[in-house]
Amino acid sequence: MGVSGAGKTTIGRMLEKELKYKYLDADDFHLESNKEKMRMGIPLTDEDRMPWLESLCCAIKEYLNNKKGLVLGCSALKKEYREILRSGDTSYNWGTYASAVNFILLDAPAEVLSVRVNKRAAEGKHYMPASLLQSQLDLLKIDEPEGVLRVDATLRPQDIVNTILNMDQFQGCFNHDFVESL
């Protein structure tokens, strides 16, 4: 998880190859109207995000119900959004944070993120302009009890992946019974 430019897609795809789990990019789940708003530099509202979050929750539920491993690259900026995603685990009790759905924040300074987002926009590789980065940073709120893990997103991508794979919280979590043919 993280704001635009944090490296969610890069790291997600690398984890997909390493773990043999399916990688899904939450950006692919946005309604076209949401993408158009972002192209125009208009921040999304909670109302705009709700159908998107619900479709992501359904995808998570499908993978968990079918015992397939999933890596989802998603901004998940607010606790309320993460609660919706956690509820993809049908045994999840809201507010407990004990879920099969875990979050890792790819954390980088605003200056680094801005350079990345501007570069991507200049190359025409993403619909979100750098002007929306601050609105995302303003929305990003994490409560300590949630147990969101943080990784320095300024590290080399392979170092980020290695850090995630070696986190104590995930030892034994990457269940190879969930391996899916890619």
Disulfide bonds with the S-S distance in Angstrom:
none
